Amino acid sequence: MGLLLFSAESGWARQCPTLIKEGRDTHSKIKLPNVEEDRIKALLDEAQKFHDNGDHAASVKKANEALGILKKK
């Protein structure tokens, strides 16, 4: 059980940087109203902080939230 939990957590850890980078790259290519720009930047910054602190599930959630907004544009 512990090994399964560890491997799931390490999977999240590897996914975070990829999602955050995708969000930042996409964000840089799309012109948005300032309010949306600020919201996406805040979500991606929050995702990075969660990743840095080891909370990878929260990091993935925030990065996906930002990507969800970007993909609607």
N, C-alpha and C positions, 0 to 999 in steps of 0.2 A: 504494500500500500504506500509506504513512504517513497519507494523508488518511482512509482507511478506519479505521485504528487510532485516529486522533484523534476521528473522529465516534462510534465505539463508546465511547470513554472519556467523551466529553461526554454521551452518553446515560445512562451510569451515574451521572455527576455530578448530573444533573437528577432521577434516580430516587431517590437516597438520601434527600433531605429529605422527600419524599412518603412513603416507606416508614417512616422514623423517626417522622414525625408520626402516621401511621396507627397505628403501634405504641403510641405514647404515649397517643393518644386512646382506643384500645381498652383499653389497660391501666388507664386511669383509670376505666373504666366497669364493670370486672369485679373482683369480690372474690376474691382468691386466697390460699392459705396463704402465710405470710411467706417461706418458702424459694423458692416460685415467683415471688413479688413481687420478691424480691431478684435472682433469676436473670434475669428479663425486664428489669428496670431496668439490670442490668449489661450485658446484650446490647445494649440500645438506646444506652446510654452509650458502649459500645465502637464501635458503628456510627457514632455521631456523631464520635468521635475519628478513626476511619478516614477519614470523609468530610472532616473538617477538614484532615487530612494528605494528602489527594489520592488515597487508596487506595480508590477508589469500588467496585471489585469486592468487596473485603473488607467494605466498609460495607453493601452490598446483601445480602451473604451473612449478616451478623450480624443485620440488620434482619429479613430473611426468616426467620431462625431464631427470633427472638422472636415474629414474627407466627404462625409455625407452632404454637408453644406456645399462644398466645392463641386461635387458631382451634379448638383442640381443647377449649376450655372452654365 
